[in-house]
Amino acid sequence: MGTQYQLLTLFSDGGWMMYPLVLCSLIALGVIIAKAYTLWMAHKDSLQVMEDVEQAALSGDLDAAIDIAESTPGPSAAILLVGLRRIQSRHLRQKEFDRAVSTTGAIELGFLERGLVILATIANVAPLMGFLGTVVGMVIAFAAIEQAGDVDPALVAGGIKVALLTTAAGLTVAIPVNIGYNFFVSRIDMLIVDMEQGAQRILNLAWDLEKKGMIQIERGDEDVAPQPTAAAAASASAAAGGSAAGVEPEGVAESAPTEPDPTT
């Protein structure tokens, strides 16, 4: 009871700047709890779902692989799911397949980063609010000195107390929020690696299924070397044969000059 009363006293002595600081701390606490749960769920079964989906798909049971990916939360499972749905059609285009996997990865990354802006804003703004409260407290202290016309410690103590309390409150809010922000950034970096592994797994899976003849991947014209036509091949062969025999093409060889007739 005494501790609670002391905290309420400190809150009331800190002035009006304590209200936005408490609001920032409550918002940050809610975001930290939600983000910690979301990232934990996203990373929990990422490696296992890759193995299960790959085994089911290589065995030919694409429906089971889709069910596994669909029932598992996380960005890696989402990338596998969108790739498996393209593979299920048995005929796909490589460009559309790559684009679908890349787009899903970008969407999942945006979902993972949701809320980080709030934490970064609070970590930056909370100390500034504390410094603003410091300035307000010093203004109150000097106003009391000006009104009394004498420097009395009892007069300036209230303003200095406000200044110190708001500064301490701002730093108390900002420090743990900044730590949480950096921790979540490192966890998201780990999930990005998982997403890249999932994208590579689904691409390798599509190529393996194509080698087995289970699906057909249509590649662009730029991926396939142009094959010479029969007429072009015959023309090239004839030109090569003519050059080897020393025969010049028709219309190119010049006629030899004739000797003048002595009877004329």
C-alpha positions as CSV (number, residue, x, y, z in Angstrom):
1,M,0.0,0.0,0.0
2,G,2.9,2.4,0.8
3,T,4.6,1.7,-2.5
4,Q,1.4,2.3,-4.4
5,Y,0.8,5.5,-2.6
6,Q,4.4,6.6,-3.3
7,L,4.0,5.9,-7.0
8,L,0.8,7.9,-7.2
9,T,2.5,10.7,-5.3
10,L,5.4,10.7,-7.8
11,F,2.9,10.7,-10.7
12,S,1.0,13.6,-9.3
13,D,4.2,15.6,-8.6
14,G,5.4,15.0,-12.1
15,G,2.8,17.3,-13.6
16,W,0.6,17.0,-16.7
17,M,3.5,15.6,-18.8
18,M,3.2,12.3,-16.9
19,Y,-0.2,11.6,-18.6
20,P,1.2,11.3,-22.2
21,L,4.2,9.3,-20.9
22,V,1.9,6.8,-19.2
23,L,-0.2,6.6,-22.3
24,C,2.9,5.9,-24.4
25,S,4.0,3.2,-22.0
26,L,0.6,1.4,-22.2
27,I,0.6,1.5,-26.0
28,A,4.2,0.2,-26.1
29,L,3.4,-2.6,-23.7
30,G,0.4,-3.7,-25.8
31,V,2.5,-3.7,-29.0
32,I,5.4,-5.6,-27.4
33,I,3.1,-8.3,-26.2
34,A,1.3,-8.7,-29.5
35,K,4.5,-8.6,-31.5
36,A,6.3,-11.1,-29.3
37,Y,3.4,-13.6,-29.7
38,T,3.2,-13.0,-33.5
39,L,6.9,-13.6,-34.1
40,W,7.0,-16.6,-31.9
41,M,4.1,-18.2,-33.8
42,A,5.7,-17.3,-37.1
43,H,9.0,-19.0,-36.3
44,K,7.8,-21.9,-34.2
45,D,7.2,-24.5,-37.0
46,S,8.9,-23.0,-40.0
47,L,11.6,-25.7,-40.4
48,Q,9.3,-28.6,-39.7
49,V,6.7,-27.4,-42.2
50,M,9.3,-27.2,-44.9
51,E,10.3,-30.8,-44.4
52,D,6.7,-32.1,-44.2
53,V,5.6,-30.3,-47.3
54,E,8.6,-31.4,-49.3
55,Q,8.1,-35.0,-48.4
56,A,4.4,-35.0,-49.1
57,A,4.9,-33.2,-52.5
58,L,7.7,-35.5,-53.7
59,S,5.6,-38.5,-52.8
60,G,2.9,-37.1,-55.2
61,D,0.3,-36.1,-52.6
62,L,0.0,-32.4,-53.4
63,D,-3.3,-32.1,-51.5
64,A,-1.7,-33.3,-48.3
65,A,1.2,-30.9,-48.8
66,I,-1.3,-28.0,-49.3
67,D,-3.2,-29.0,-46.1
68,I,0.0,-29.0,-44.1
69,A,1.1,-25.5,-45.4
70,E,-2.4,-24.1,-45.0
71,S,-2.8,-25.3,-41.3
72,T,0.6,-23.9,-40.3
73,P,0.9,-20.2,-39.5
74,G,3.9,-18.2,-40.5
75,P,5.5,-16.6,-43.5
76,S,7.4,-19.7,-44.7
77,A,4.2,-21.7,-44.8
78,A,2.5,-18.9,-46.7
79,I,5.2,-18.9,-49.4
80,L,5.0,-22.7,-49.6
81,L,1.2,-22.6,-49.9
82,V,1.2,-20.1,-52.8
83,G,3.8,-22.1,-54.6
84,L,2.0,-25.4,-54.1
85,R,-1.3,-24.0,-55.4
86,R,0.5,-23.0,-58.6
87,I,2.1,-26.5,-58.8
88,Q,-1.3,-28.1,-58.3
89,S,-2.4,-26.9,-61.7
90,R,0.3,-29.2,-63.3
91,H,1.1,-26.5,-65.8
92,L,2.7,-23.2,-64.8
93,R,4.8,-20.5,-66.2
94,Q,8.1,-19.8,-64.6
95,K,7.8,-16.0,-64.6
96,E,4.4,-16.1,-62.9
97,F,5.5,-18.7,-60.4
98,D,8.6,-16.6,-59.4
99,R,6.5,-13.4,-59.2
100,A,3.8,-15.1,-57.0
101,V,6.5,-16.3,-54.6
102,S,8.2,-12.9,-54.5
103,T,5.0,-11.0,-54.0
104,T,3.9,-13.3,-51.1
105,G,7.3,-12.8,-49.4
106,A,6.9,-9.0,-49.6
107,I,3.4,-9.2,-48.2
108,E,4.5,-11.4,-45.3
109,L,7.5,-9.1,-44.6
110,G,5.1,-6.1,-44.3
111,F,3.0,-8.1,-41.9
112,L,6.0,-9.0,-39.7
113,E,7.2,-5.3,-39.6
114,R,3.7,-4.1,-38.5
115,G,3.9,-2.3,-35.2
116,L,7.6,-1.6,-35.3
117,V,7.0,2.0,-36.4
118,I,5.0,2.6,-33.2
119,L,7.8,1.3,-31.0
120,A,10.4,3.3,-32.8
121,T,8.2,6.5,-32.4
122,I,7.7,5.9,-28.7
123,A,11.4,5.2,-28.1
124,N,12.2,8.5,-29.8
125,V,9.4,10.7,-28.4
126,A,9.3,9.6,-24.8
127,P,12.7,11.1,-23.9
128,L,11.7,14.3,-25.7
129,M,8.5,14.5,-23.6
130,G,10.7,14.1,-20.5
131,F,13.0,16.9,-21.6
132,L,9.9,19.0,-22.3
133,G,8.7,18.3,-18.7
134,T,12.2,19.3,-17.5
135,V,11.9,22.7,-19.3
136,V,8.5,23.2,-17.9
137,G,9.7,22.4,-14.3
138,M,12.6,24.8,-14.7
139,V,10.3,27.5,-15.9
140,I,8.1,26.9,-12.8
141,A,11.1,27.2,-10.6
142,F,12.3,30.5,-12.0
143,A,8.8,31.9,-12.0
144,A,8.6,31.1,-8.3
145,I,12.0,32.9,-7.7
146,E,10.8,35.9,-9.7
147,Q,7.5,36.1,-7.8
148,A,9.2,35.8,-4.4
149,G,12.1,38.1,-5.3
150,D,14.5,35.9,-3.3
151,V,16.2,32.5,-3.9
152,D,14.7,30.2,-1.4
153,P,15.3,26.4,-1.8
154,A,11.7,25.7,-0.8
155,L,10.4,27.8,-3.7
156,V,12.5,26.2,-6.4
157,A,12.2,22.6,-5.1
158,G,8.8,22.0,-6.6
159,G,9.9,23.0,-10.1
160,I,13.1,21.1,-10.0
161,K,11.2,18.0,-8.7
162,V,8.9,18.2,-11.7
163,A,11.9,18.5,-14.0
164,L,13.6,15.5,-12.6
165,L,10.5,13.3,-12.4
166,T,9.5,13.9,-16.1
167,T,13.0,13.2,-17.3
168,A,13.2,10.0,-15.3
169,A,9.8,8.9,-16.6
170,G,10.7,9.6,-20.2
171,L,13.9,7.5,-20.0
172,T,12.1,4.8,-18.1
173,V,9.6,4.4,-20.9
174,A,12.1,4.8,-23.8
175,I,14.8,2.4,-22.6
176,P,12.8,-0.9,-22.5
177,V,10.9,0.1,-25.7
178,N,14.2,0.6,-27.5
179,I,15.4,-2.8,-26.3
180,G,12.2,-4.4,-27.4
181,Y,12.4,-2.8,-30.8
182,N,16.0,-4.0,-31.5
183,F,15.0,-7.5,-30.3
184,F,12.1,-7.7,-32.7
185,V,14.3,-6.4,-35.6
186,S,16.7,-9.3,-35.0
187,R,13.9,-11.8,-34.9
188,I,12.5,-10.5,-38.1
189,D,15.9,-10.9,-39.7
190,M,15.8,-14.6,-38.7
191,L,12.3,-14.9,-40.2
192,I,13.5,-13.4,-43.4
193,V,16.1,-16.1,-43.7
194,D,13.3,-18.7,-43.1
195,M,11.3,-17.1,-45.9
196,E,14.2,-17.2,-48.3
197,Q,14.7,-20.9,-47.4
198,G,11.0,-21.5,-48.0
199,A,11.2,-19.8,-51.4
200,Q,14.2,-21.8,-52.4
201,R,12.5,-25.0,-51.2
202,I,9.4,-24.5,-53.3
203,L,11.5,-23.6,-56.4
204,N,13.6,-26.7,-56.0
205,L,10.4,-28.7,-55.5
206,A,8.9,-27.5,-58.7
207,W,12.1,-28.4,-60.6
208,D,12.2,-31.9,-59.1
209,L,8.6,-32.5,-60.0
210,E,9.2,-31.3,-63.5
211,K,12.1,-33.8,-63.8
212,K,9.8,-36.6,-62.7
213,G,7.3,-35.5,-65.3
214,M,4.6,-34.7,-62.8
215,I,4.3,-31.0,-63.8
216,Q,5.2,-28.9,-66.8
217,I,6.9,-25.6,-66.5
218,E,6.6,-23.2,-69.4
219,R,9.7,-20.9,-69.7
220,G,10.0,-17.7,-71.6
221,D,11.5,-17.5,-75.1
222,E,14.6,-15.9,-73.6
223,D,15.3,-19.0,-71.6
224,V,15.4,-21.3,-74.6
225,A,18.1,-21.0,-77.2
226,P,16.6,-20.6,-80.7
227,Q,16.8,-23.7,-82.9
228,P,17.8,-23.3,-86.6
229,T,15.2,-24.2,-89.1
230,A,15.7,-27.0,-91.6
231,A,16.1,-24.6,-94.5
232,A,18.7,-22.5,-92.6
233,A,20.6,-25.7,-91.7
234,A,20.6,-26.9,-95.3
235,S,21.8,-23.6,-96.6
236,A,24.6,-23.4,-94.0
237,S,25.6,-27.0,-95.0
238,A,25.7,-26.2,-98.7
239,A,27.7,-23.0,-98.1
240,A,30.2,-25.0,-96.0
241,G,30.5,-27.7,-98.6
242,G,31.0,-25.2,-101.4
243,S,33.7,-23.4,-99.5
244,A,35.6,-26.6,-98.8
245,A,35.5,-27.7,-102.5
246,G,36.8,-24.3,-103.7
247,V,33.6,-23.5,-105.6
248,E,32.5,-19.9,-105.4
249,P,28.8,-19.0,-105.2
250,E,26.9,-18.3,-108.3
251,G,27.0,-14.7,-109.4
252,V,30.1,-13.9,-107.3
253,A,32.9,-15.5,-109.3
254,E,34.3,-13.2,-112.0
255,S,34.7,-14.6,-115.6
256,A,38.3,-15.0,-116.8
257,P,39.5,-12.6,-119.5
258,T,39.5,-14.1,-123.1
259,E,42.5,-13.8,-125.4
260,P,42.0,-11.6,-128.5
261,D,41.4,-13.5,-131.8
262,P,44.5,-13.0,-134.1
263,T,42.5,-13.4,-137.3
264,T,40.4,-10.4,-136.5
